Amino acid sequence: MSSTVLDVAHLTMRYENQPSAALEDVSFSIQPGQRVALLGANGAGKSTLFRILLGLLPFHSGTIKRFGVESTGRGGGKVLRSFRCQVGFIPQNHGLSPNLSVLSNVLHGRLGRGNVWRRSFQSLASKDDRDQAIECVRQFGLESKALTRCCHLSGGESQRVTLARAFFARPKLFLADEPAASLDPSIADEMMIALSNQAKETNATLLFATHNLEHALKFSDRILAIGNRRILMDGATSGLRLEELRTLYD
């Protein structure tokens, strides 16, 4: 069994028609159970890195080991599908199916497992899946919206659905791209507490991108920072101060 969840070595990625690399010679490893905050200014490559880790973007050189399985370039096939089934992804743009209900969207958290169609819609899901999905909906205060189509939700409500969907997946790894960015400060704190606690309780690994430096210090045990297409900082959160993290954005 692999001792690392993610092992990235000398990763370089370039977008077409761009003179410089989006990421260049990026290397890091993440161990099981770690909570890692990914920092960096807008355009530093945080979202690009998440998409590469999920196999949604190709990369030009280097290697990635996902749960010990190595790939180069885009990857794909059964290995990549198996990895995604173990990930709870929380994207910036929510990634919900707008014409389906909140409950159906939460059930999509386990789409890659078992019978796809039975897991796609709340009316076809098994009682066990449905009960667990309802509990996730309740956990995020969305009971009254459970049968509401997601196109009728506010941005904050949509983000809570995305979190509930990730929790329902019961992943080994949470990948969260600005999970609290569209929420009011008090709600954002509640969501980060819930995400951090869920990772602890299930012994899942958490990698989350954020511009909220207080969240980075409070909810991670390690800081990974990207700038100028490279890793600028990689170390334990303990002992770091806000002033030190602010220099990453100077």
Residue, then its C-alpha position, 0 to 999 in steps of 0.5 A: m500500500s502506498s505511503t503517499v496520497l499524491d506524489v508530484a515530481h518535476l511537473t511542467m505544464r504549458y497551455e497552447n499559444q502561451p510563451s511561458a509554462a503555467l507550472e514549471d518543475v513542481s514537486f511535492s508529496i502529500q501523506p495520508g491524513q494531512r491537511v494542506a493549504l494551497l496558496g498563491a495569487n490569482g493566476a499562480g496555477k492553483s486551479t490548473l494544478f487541481r485539474i492536472l491532478l484530476g486528469l482533466l488537463p495533460f502535462h508535458s513532463g514530470t510524473i504524478k503518482r496517485f495513491g501510488v499509481e504513476s502516470t505521465g501526461r493526461g493518464g486515463g482509463k480505469v486507473l484514473r476513474s478509480f482515482r476519481c472515485q476516491v476523491g471529493f472534488i469541490p470546484q470553484n464553479h460548483g459544477l452542479s447539474p442546474n436542472l436537477s434537484v439538490l438531493s440528486n446533485v448530492l447523490h452524484g457524489r458516488l456516480g462512479r460506483g455501482n449502477v450509474w443510473r440508480r445513483s443519478f436521480q433521487s427518485l431511483a436511488s437506493k434507500d440507503d444512498r438516499d438516507q445518507a444523502i439526506e443526512c448530508v443535505r441536512q448537515f449543511g442546512l439545506e433540508s428545505k431545498a432538498l427537492t429544489r432545482c439547483c438553478h434556483l439556488s443562490g451562490g452560497e447555497s450552491q457551494r453548500v450543495t457542492l460540499a454536501r456532494a463531496f461529503f456523500a462521496r466518502p472520499k479518501l482525498f478532498l480536493a477543494d478549490e476555494p471552497a469558501a470563496s462565495l460564502d459570507p464570512s461566518i458561513a465560510d468559517e462554518m463550512m471550513i470547520a465542517l470540511s476540516n472535521q470531516a477529513k479528520e473524522t474519516n482520516a481523509t486527506l485534504l488539499f484546499a486552495t484559499h486566499n483566506l490566510e486565516h483559514a490557511l493557518k487555522f485549518s491546515d497542518r501544512i502550507l504549500a504555496i505557488g508563485n512564478r509557476r513554481i513552489l515558493m513555500d512548503g512547510a508546517t503551518s505550526g509557527l507561521r504568522l500571517e505576516e509571513l504568508r502575506t509576503l507571498y502576495d507582495 
